Amino acid sequence: MGTAEEWGCRVTDGHELETPELNTPELKIPASHLSQVVGGPERTARESTKERLSIPRRATTPSSVKVAYVMSRFPKITETFVFREILEIRRHGFDVELFPLICLDEVVEQPEVATLRSSVHVSALFSLWMLPAHARRILRSPLRYARALTGALWHHRGTRRAFFGAAATFPKAVYIAEQMERRGITRIHAHFANNPALAASVVSALTGIPFSFTAHGSDIHRDQSGLRSKVAASEFTIMISDYNRRFVAERSGSDLLPKMRVVHCGVDTDVFTPGDRRSTGTLRILCVAALRAVKGHQVLLDACALLRAQGVDFECELVGDGPLRDTLKQSTRALGLEGHVIFSGPKPGPEVLERMRQADVVVLPSILDAQGRREGIPVTLMEAMSCETPVAASRISGIPELVDDGCSGLLFEPGNAADLARVLIQLRDDPELGVQLGRRGREKVLSEFRLEACVAQLADHFRASPSGGRSETGLRSTDRE
């Protein structure tokens, strides 16, 4: 495998130290893998993606504006929507560089990764070579350093997970703060409200570079430790749904509402287009989601058992992988569904697209799990709706903002297998309903969840920044939590 230099990343100085808890070696991804381009089915989506990656929008932002994006991991196949946002924000004239907290060693075929690789700053989550950056920062501004450290730990003291996450993130944040200053970064945007937003806030506290972040789903629903302080310190905070905005206001204070702006995630409607769906007489059910409790796969399996008991001819394909794979397979056998349920594992973008185009319904039976995780607004549903494939989803969190029950899709009660089975039988018995739902679903995405329009809103927020450069922001140990 090639080194990070061989595929064009900027590599940090020095060697890396791998610790038992934070084992994050230098990113090594074969250039041959990164150069592969997502095909469409097959040719169409590939060509459309190439066009969007290569044809620049007329820049409306001064080239001096340099944005640092902070995310947990790079590359991560389940967070491709972040990379698509970055590419689109570049088309608005912003110069973007990426600072992931952890670099993964995995094969990724998405073209977005290959296009962004030269802008990624690669380093371990912790390394002894980061210590000089800490020493320089302490000598340069000891009070800022002390306030940033105590603020990060104090505001995340609510749970062990949050506290140790803050302790693990702080060393890297100090290190990338120095990198960002050297690179002339003028603003920071993080994706996810937990450790990435914490890192952004620490950098801001140390350097005065203004920061913002996007909050999605479980990053705010599971644990709100430090959330108030990060929203308060940010220049603005993006919520991907009205539900999330209300959720944070209820738990962290309504005085934060002026800081929170709703900007949806979006999908490329030029890639996710309708296909030639042909009826086979068998109800084709598709679920594309990580095999985790919050996605509710067990509810879908229980609904499939009800369909089987009623003599419905169906096939259910589960695309994705995760910690519940063996448990769900065992449940499939126990329910006698081996001939009906297919575990396909993770699939590259073009294969998922083709499956969406051929499915009779895309199902996402999300639930509130035992740890409090819940969905934001799943991009999978947007993609299916953009393909004019009818969707059936749980009536939970921000999903009703995308799926208008009976208009752009069908909703059922979370955790209710009988209600899901009812919805599936309704679609089986009324094919015309599926056609109408599919058409209106695409209209919904085109009007409210189109990538180009959603990122244009984000770009407007970047441009409207009152600071326009550096400001005294970041976590303070005296902020009320």
C-alpha positions as CSV (number, residue, x, y, z in Angstrom):
1,M,0.0,0.0,0.0
2,G,1.2,3.5,-0.7
3,T,1.9,6.2,1.9
4,A,-0.1,9.3,2.3
5,E,2.4,11.3,0.3
6,E,1.9,9.0,-2.6
7,W,-1.8,9.8,-2.9
8,G,-1.2,13.6,-2.4
9,C,-2.1,14.3,1.2
10,R,-0.3,16.9,3.3
11,V,1.5,14.9,5.9
12,T,2.4,16.2,9.4
13,D,5.9,16.5,10.6
14,G,7.6,13.7,12.5
15,H,6.7,10.2,13.4
16,E,3.6,8.9,15.0
17,L,3.0,7.2,18.3
18,E,0.4,4.5,18.4
19,T,-1.2,4.1,21.8
20,P,-3.4,1.2,22.9
21,E,-6.5,3.4,23.1
22,L,-5.8,5.8,20.2
23,N,-4.3,3.6,17.5
24,T,-4.5,5.8,14.5
25,P,-1.5,5.2,12.2
26,E,-0.7,7.2,9.2
27,L,-3.4,7.0,6.6
28,K,-2.4,4.6,3.8
29,I,-4.8,4.2,1.0
30,P,-3.8,2.9,-2.4
31,A,-4.0,5.6,-5.0
32,S,-5.5,3.0,-7.3
33,H,-8.5,2.7,-5.0
34,L,-8.9,6.4,-4.6
35,S,-8.8,7.1,-8.3
36,Q,-11.7,4.8,-9.0
37,V,-14.8,6.8,-9.9
38,V,-18.3,6.0,-8.9
39,G,-20.2,4.8,-12.0
40,G,-23.8,5.6,-12.5
41,P,-26.0,3.0,-13.6
42,E,-23.7,2.7,-15.0
43,R,-22.4,5.4,-17.3
44,T,-24.9,8.1,-16.6
45,A,-24.2,8.7,-12.9
46,R,-20.4,8.5,-13.5
47,E,-20.6,11.2,-16.2
48,S,-22.8,13.4,-14.1
49,T,-20.6,13.1,-11.1
50,K,-17.5,13.9,-13.2
51,E,-19.2,17.0,-14.6
52,R,-20.1,18.2,-11.1
53,L,-16.5,17.7,-9.9
54,S,-14.8,19.3,-12.9
55,I,-17.0,22.3,-13.9
56,P,-16.5,25.1,-11.4
57,R,-19.2,27.5,-10.4
58,R,-18.4,31.2,-10.9
59,A,-16.7,32.2,-7.7
60,T,-18.6,34.7,-5.7
61,T,-16.4,34.6,-2.6
62,P,-12.9,36.2,-2.3
63,S,-10.2,33.5,-2.7
64,S,-8.6,34.8,0.6
65,V,-11.5,33.0,2.5
66,K,-10.0,29.7,3.6
67,V,-12.3,27.3,5.4
68,A,-11.0,24.4,7.5
69,Y,-13.5,21.4,7.7
70,V,-13.1,19.3,10.7
71,M,-14.7,15.8,10.9
72,S,-14.2,12.7,13.0
73,R,-12.9,10.3,10.4
74,F,-11.6,10.4,6.8
75,P,-12.5,8.7,4.6
76,K,-15.8,7.2,5.9
77,I,-18.1,5.7,3.4
78,T,-21.2,6.5,5.5
79,E,-20.4,10.2,5.6
80,T,-20.0,10.8,1.9
81,F,-22.6,13.5,2.2
82,V,-20.0,15.6,4.0
83,F,-17.5,15.3,1.1
84,R,-20.3,16.2,-1.4
85,E,-21.0,19.3,0.6
86,I,-17.3,20.3,0.6
87,L,-17.1,20.0,-3.1
88,E,-20.2,22.0,-3.6
89,I,-19.0,24.7,-1.2
90,R,-15.8,25.0,-3.2
91,R,-17.9,25.7,-6.3
92,H,-19.0,28.9,-4.4
93,G,-15.4,30.1,-4.4
94,F,-14.3,29.0,-0.9
95,D,-10.8,27.5,-0.5
96,V,-11.4,24.4,1.7
97,E,-8.9,22.2,3.6
98,L,-9.7,19.1,5.6
99,F,-8.6,18.3,9.1
100,P,-9.9,14.9,10.2
101,L,-9.4,13.8,13.8
102,I,-8.8,10.2,12.7
103,C,-7.6,8.8,9.3
104,L,-9.0,5.4,8.3
105,D,-7.3,2.7,6.4
106,E,-10.1,1.5,4.2
107,V,-10.9,1.1,0.5
108,V,-13.2,3.8,-0.7
109,E,-14.4,4.1,-4.3
110,Q,-16.3,7.4,-4.1
111,P,-14.8,10.0,-6.5
112,E,-15.3,12.7,-3.8
113,V,-12.4,11.2,-1.8
114,A,-10.1,11.1,-4.7
115,T,-10.9,14.7,-5.5
116,L,-10.3,15.9,-2.0
117,R,-7.2,13.9,-1.1
118,S,-4.7,16.7,-1.8
119,S,-6.5,19.0,0.7
120,V,-6.4,16.5,3.6
121,H,-4.1,17.1,6.5
122,V,-3.1,13.7,7.8
123,S,-1.9,13.1,11.4
124,A,-2.4,10.7,14.2
125,L,-5.0,11.5,16.9
126,F,-2.0,11.7,19.3
127,S,1.7,11.8,18.7
128,L,4.7,12.8,20.7
129,W,5.6,15.1,17.8
130,M,2.5,17.2,18.8
131,L,4.1,18.2,22.2
132,P,6.3,21.0,20.8
133,A,3.1,22.7,19.4
134,H,1.7,22.6,23.0
135,A,4.9,24.0,24.4
136,R,4.9,26.9,21.8
137,R,1.2,27.6,22.5
138,I,1.8,27.7,26.3
139,L,4.7,30.1,25.9
140,R,2.8,32.3,23.5
141,S,-0.5,32.5,25.3
142,P,-0.6,30.6,28.6
143,L,-4.0,32.0,29.7
144,R,-5.7,31.0,26.4
145,Y,-4.2,27.6,26.6
146,A,-5.4,27.1,30.2
147,R,-8.9,28.4,29.5
148,A,-9.2,26.2,26.4
149,L,-8.1,23.1,28.3
150,T,-10.2,23.7,31.5
151,G,-13.2,24.7,29.4
152,A,-13.1,21.6,27.2
153,L,-12.8,19.3,30.2
154,W,-15.3,21.2,32.4
155,H,-18.1,21.4,29.9
156,H,-17.8,17.7,29.1
157,R,-17.7,16.4,32.6
158,G,-21.4,15.2,32.4
159,T,-20.5,11.7,31.2
160,R,-17.4,9.6,31.2
161,R,-17.7,9.2,27.4
162,A,-17.8,12.9,26.9
163,F,-15.1,13.7,29.3
164,F,-12.6,11.2,28.0
165,G,-13.5,12.2,24.4
166,A,-12.6,15.8,25.3
167,A,-9.4,14.7,26.9
168,A,-8.4,12.6,23.8
169,T,-9.4,15.4,21.3
170,F,-7.6,18.3,23.0
171,P,-4.0,17.4,22.1
172,K,-4.9,17.0,18.4
173,A,-6.9,20.3,18.5
174,V,-3.9,22.2,19.8
175,Y,-1.7,20.7,17.1
176,I,-4.1,21.5,14.2
177,A,-4.6,25.0,15.6
178,E,-1.0,25.7,14.7
179,Q,-1.4,24.1,11.3
180,M,-4.5,26.2,10.6
181,E,-2.7,29.4,11.5
182,R,0.2,28.5,9.2
183,R,-2.2,27.7,6.4
184,G,-4.0,31.1,6.8
185,I,-7.3,29.5,7.7
186,T,-9.9,32.3,8.2
187,R,-12.9,30.2,9.4
188,I,-13.6,26.7,10.7
189,H,-16.6,24.4,10.1
190,A,-17.1,21.1,11.8
191,H,-19.4,18.2,11.1
192,F,-21.0,16.6,14.1
193,A,-21.6,18.3,17.4
194,N,-19.4,16.0,19.5
195,N,-15.6,15.7,19.2
196,P,-15.3,17.6,15.8
197,A,-17.2,20.6,17.1
198,L,-15.1,20.4,20.3
199,A,-11.9,20.4,18.3
200,A,-13.1,23.4,16.3
201,S,-14.1,25.3,19.4
202,V,-10.7,24.6,21.0
203,V,-8.9,25.9,17.9
204,S,-11.1,28.9,17.9
205,A,-10.3,29.6,21.6
206,L,-6.6,29.4,20.9
207,T,-6.4,31.3,17.7
208,G,-9.5,33.6,17.5
209,I,-10.5,32.0,14.1
210,P,-14.3,31.9,14.1
211,F,-16.0,28.5,14.0
212,S,-19.4,27.0,13.2
213,F,-20.6,23.4,13.1
214,T,-23.4,21.2,11.7
215,A,-25.3,19.0,14.2
216,H,-26.9,15.9,12.7
217,G,-28.6,13.2,14.8
218,S,-27.1,10.9,17.5
219,D,-24.3,13.5,18.1
220,I,-26.8,15.6,19.9
221,H,-29.6,13.2,20.9
222,R,-27.5,10.7,22.8
223,D,-25.4,13.0,25.1
224,Q,-25.8,16.8,25.4
225,S,-22.6,17.3,27.5
226,G,-20.8,20.4,26.3
227,L,-23.5,21.1,23.6
228,R,-24.7,24.4,25.1
229,S,-21.1,25.8,25.4
230,K,-20.3,24.8,21.8
231,V,-23.4,26.4,20.4
232,A,-22.9,29.5,22.5
233,A,-19.3,29.9,21.4
234,S,-19.9,29.2,17.7
235,E,-20.5,32.0,15.2
236,F,-23.6,30.0,14.2
237,T,-24.7,26.4,14.4
238,I,-26.4,24.5,11.5
239,M,-29.2,22.2,12.4
240,I,-30.2,19.8,9.7
241,S,-33.9,19.8,10.8
242,D,-36.4,21.9,12.7
243,Y,-36.8,18.9,15.1
244,N,-33.1,19.2,16.0
245,R,-33.3,22.9,16.6
246,R,-36.3,22.5,19.0
247,F,-34.5,19.5,20.6
248,V,-31.4,21.6,21.5
249,A,-33.4,24.6,22.5
250,E,-35.5,22.5,25.0
251,R,-32.4,20.8,26.5
252,S,-29.8,23.5,26.3
253,G,-31.7,26.8,26.5
254,S,-34.0,28.7,24.2
255,D,-31.6,31.7,24.4
256,L,-29.5,29.7,21.9
257,L,-32.2,29.8,19.2
258,P,-30.7,32.9,17.4
259,K,-27.4,31.0,17.0
260,M,-29.1,28.0,15.3
261,R,-30.0,28.0,11.6
262,V,-31.8,25.1,9.8
263,V,-30.0,24.0,6.6
264,H,-31.0,20.5,5.3
265,C,-28.5,18.0,4.0
266,G,-29.1,17.5,0.3
267,V,-28.6,15.0,-2.5
268,D,-27.4,15.4,-6.1
269,T,-30.7,15.1,-8.1
270,D,-28.7,14.9,-11.3
271,V,-27.2,11.6,-10.1
272,F,-30.1,10.2,-8.2
273,T,-32.6,10.1,-11.1
274,P,-35.5,7.7,-11.8
275,G,-34.7,4.4,-13.6
276,D,-36.8,2.0,-15.6
277,R,-38.5,0.1,-12.9
278,R,-40.2,-3.1,-14.1
279,S,-42.7,-5.1,-12.1
280,T,-41.8,-8.7,-11.3
281,G,-44.9,-9.6,-9.3
282,T,-42.8,-9.8,-6.2
283,L,-42.7,-7.0,-3.7
284,R,-39.1,-5.8,-3.7
285,I,-38.2,-4.2,-0.4
286,L,-34.9,-2.5,0.1
287,C,-33.3,-1.2,3.3
288,V,-29.9,0.7,3.0
289,A,-28.5,1.3,6.5
290,A,-25.8,0.4,8.9
291,L,-26.8,-2.7,10.9
292,R,-27.2,-0.9,14.2
293,A,-30.0,-0.8,16.7
294,V,-31.1,2.8,15.9
295,K,-31.9,1.7,12.3
296,G,-34.6,-0.7,13.5
297,H,-33.8,-3.7,11.2
298,Q,-35.5,-6.1,13.7
299,V,-38.7,-4.3,13.2
300,L,-38.4,-4.8,9.5
301,L,-37.7,-8.5,10.0
302,D,-40.8,-8.9,12.2
303,A,-42.9,-7.1,9.6
304,C,-41.5,-9.5,6.9
305,A,-42.6,-12.4,9.1
306,L,-46.1,-11.0,9.1
307,L,-46.0,-10.6,5.3
308,R,-45.0,-14.2,5.0
309,A,-47.8,-15.4,7.3
310,Q,-50.3,-13.6,5.1
311,G,-48.9,-15.2,1.9
312,V,-47.3,-12.1,0.5
313,D,-44.7,-12.8,-2.2
314,F,-41.8,-10.5,-1.3
315,E,-38.0,-10.2,-1.3
316,C,-36.2,-8.0,1.3
317,E,-32.6,-6.9,0.7
318,L,-30.5,-5.4,3.5
319,V,-27.6,-3.3,2.2
320,G,-25.0,-2.4,4.8
321,D,-22.9,-3.8,7.6
322,G,-22.5,-3.3,11.3
323,P,-22.3,-4.9,14.8
324,L,-25.8,-6.5,14.6
325,R,-25.2,-8.5,11.5
326,D,-24.9,-11.9,13.2
327,T,-27.8,-11.2,15.5
328,L,-30.0,-10.2,12.6
329,K,-29.0,-13.2,10.6
330,Q,-29.9,-15.4,13.5
331,S,-33.3,-13.7,13.8
332,T,-33.9,-14.2,10.1
333,R,-33.4,-18.0,10.6
334,A,-35.5,-18.1,13.7
335,L,-38.4,-16.3,11.8
336,G,-38.1,-18.7,8.8
337,L,-37.2,-15.9,6.4
338,E,-34.0,-17.3,4.8
339,G,-35.6,-17.5,1.4
340,H,-37.0,-14.0,1.6
341,V,-34.3,-11.8,3.3
342,I,-30.9,-11.2,1.7
343,F,-28.0,-9.7,3.5
344,S,-25.9,-8.0,0.8
345,G,-23.3,-6.2,2.9
346,P,-22.0,-2.8,2.1
347,K,-22.2,-1.8,-1.6
348,P,-20.5,1.0,-3.6
349,G,-22.6,4.0,-4.6
350,P,-23.5,2.9,-8.2
351,E,-24.8,-0.5,-7.0
352,V,-26.9,1.1,-4.3
353,L,-28.3,3.5,-6.9
354,E,-29.3,0.7,-9.2
355,R,-31.0,-1.2,-6.4
356,M,-32.9,1.9,-5.4
357,R,-34.1,2.3,-9.0
358,Q,-35.4,-1.2,-9.1
359,A,-37.0,-1.5,-5.6
360,D,-40.7,-1.3,-5.1
361,V,-40.2,0.4,-1.8
362,V,-37.2,1.6,0.3
363,V,-37.8,1.1,4.0
364,L,-36.1,2.7,7.0
365,P,-37.6,1.5,10.2
366,S,-35.7,3.8,12.6
367,I,-36.2,3.7,16.3
368,L,-35.1,5.4,19.5
369,D,-32.4,3.0,20.8
370,A,-31.5,2.3,24.4
371,Q,-28.8,5.0,24.5
372,G,-31.1,7.7,23.2
373,R,-29.8,7.6,19.6
374,R,-32.3,8.6,16.9
375,E,-32.2,9.7,13.3
376,G,-31.6,13.2,11.9
377,I,-33.1,13.2,8.4
378,P,-31.6,10.1,6.7
379,V,-29.9,10.9,3.4
380,T,-30.8,7.4,2.2
381,L,-34.5,8.4,2.1
382,M,-33.6,11.5,0.1
383,E,-31.7,9.4,-2.4
384,A,-34.6,7.0,-2.9
385,M,-37.1,9.7,-3.2
386,S,-34.9,11.5,-5.8
387,C,-35.1,8.2,-7.8
388,E,-38.9,8.3,-7.6
389,T,-38.9,5.1,-5.5
390,P,-41.6,5.2,-2.8
391,V,-40.4,5.2,0.8
392,A,-41.8,3.9,4.0
393,A,-40.2,5.3,7.2
394,S,-40.7,5.7,10.9
395,R,-42.6,8.7,12.2
396,I,-39.7,9.8,14.3
397,S,-37.3,12.9,14.8
398,G,-36.9,14.9,11.6
399,I,-38.1,12.3,9.1
400,P,-41.7,13.8,8.8
401,E,-40.0,17.0,7.5
402,L,-38.9,15.0,4.5
403,V,-41.6,12.4,4.2
404,D,-45.1,13.9,4.1
405,D,-47.3,10.9,5.0
406,G,-49.5,9.9,2.1
407,C,-48.0,12.5,-0.2
408,S,-44.3,12.0,-0.7
409,G,-44.1,8.7,1.2
410,L,-45.7,6.6,3.9
411,L,-45.0,6.8,7.6
412,F,-45.5,4.2,10.3
413,E,-45.2,4.2,14.1
414,P,-41.6,3.5,15.3
415,G,-41.1,-0.1,16.5
416,N,-44.5,-1.2,15.2
417,A,-44.0,-4.2,12.9
418,A,-47.7,-4.6,12.3
419,D,-48.0,-0.9,11.1
420,L,-45.0,-1.4,8.8
421,A,-46.5,-4.6,7.4
422,R,-49.8,-2.7,6.8
423,V,-47.9,0.0,4.8
424,L,-46.1,-2.6,2.7
425,I,-49.3,-4.4,1.9
426,Q,-50.9,-1.1,0.9
427,L,-48.1,-0.5,-1.6
428,R,-48.3,-4.1,-2.9
429,D,-52.1,-3.8,-3.4
430,D,-52.0,-0.3,-5.0
431,P,-49.1,0.0,-7.5
432,E,-50.4,3.4,-8.8
433,L,-50.1,4.7,-5.2
434,G,-46.4,3.8,-5.3
435,V,-46.0,5.7,-8.6
436,Q,-47.7,8.8,-7.3
437,L,-45.7,8.7,-4.0
438,G,-42.5,8.4,-6.1
439,R,-43.2,11.3,-8.3
440,R,-44.2,13.6,-5.4
441,G,-41.2,12.3,-3.4
442,R,-38.8,13.5,-6.1
443,E,-40.7,16.9,-6.2
444,K,-40.2,17.2,-2.5
445,V,-36.4,16.6,-2.8
446,L,-36.1,19.0,-5.7
447,S,-37.9,21.7,-3.8
448,E,-36.3,21.4,-0.3
449,F,-33.4,18.8,-0.3
450,R,-31.4,19.5,-3.5
451,L,-27.7,19.6,-2.7
452,E,-26.9,22.7,-4.8
453,A,-29.6,24.7,-3.1
454,C,-28.9,23.5,0.5
455,V,-25.1,24.2,0.2
456,A,-26.0,27.7,-1.3
457,Q,-27.7,28.4,2.0
458,L,-24.6,27.3,3.9
459,A,-22.4,29.5,1.7
460,D,-24.7,32.5,2.4
461,H,-24.2,31.9,6.1
462,F,-20.4,31.8,5.6
463,R,-20.5,35.0,3.6
464,A,-22.8,36.8,6.1
465,S,-20.3,36.1,8.9
466,P,-20.1,39.4,10.9
467,S,-16.6,38.7,11.9
468,G,-15.3,38.0,8.4
469,G,-12.1,36.8,10.0
470,R,-10.8,36.3,13.5
471,S,-12.8,36.8,16.7
472,E,-12.6,36.0,20.4
473,T,-14.6,32.8,20.3
474,G,-14.2,29.3,21.7
475,L,-15.0,27.5,24.9
476,R,-14.6,29.3,28.2
477,S,-14.6,27.5,31.5
478,T,-17.0,30.2,32.9
479,D,-19.8,29.6,30.3
480,R,-23.0,28.3,31.9
481,E,-23.6,24.7,31.0
